[in-house]
Each structure stands twice: as C-alpha cells, then as structure tokens.
Amino acid sequence: MSDAAIGLAAGTAAEPYLELDRPRAIADHGSPDRVVSIDCDAPDAERWTLVTQRVSPEQRDEIRALAERFAALLGGSSPMSSHRTGRGRFPASEASRW
C-alpha cells in the first residue's frame, strides 16, 4: 500500500482496517462471500472502476461512497451515500446478485 493511501486513511474510521502486510491470495482468506476488485481484475470479483485515478481525498471519498452503497445493498447498516452514477457503479441488472 502506498504512503499516500495510508496517509488518506490516517485518523479515519478506516485506519484500523488497513492491511499493511504483503498482499495475500484470495484463497488464503478461506471462502469469502464477496470479493471486490478496485481497478483490477480478480477471479469472481465485482470490479469497481474508479473515476478518480489519482490517490487523493476525492478517490478516498469515491471508494467510501461505493463501499457504503455496497454495504446497503448487502443489508448492512451503513448509510447510503449520494454518489453520481457511472462507470463501476452497481448497475440495476447486477444489484439483484448481491
């Protein structure tokens, strides 16, 4: 994880969830119910293609909005965030899969 990405999460509620170790294979996590890939491909993953390509507060906010929307679609308690629709945003045709 880049220093820039770590800095964006510093002091936020997300900081305790940062995985600073080397990336591990998905298989090392058992059988996950859901896998999300951000700007990359992973087997059987839902791909999120970000509009904001530079690591920045805007990109952090875009990922937060996507995660909140995903949690709400899964029945989580996170509030929905108002986020524009577009590339990488849960199309209605796919929402039923979640």
Buried (B, 14 or more C-beta within 10 A) or exposed (E): EEEEBEEBBEEEEBEEEEEEEEEEEBEEEEEEEEEBBBEEEEEEBBEBEBEEEEBEEEBBBBBBBBBBBBBBBEEEEEEEBEBEEEEBBBEEEEEEEE
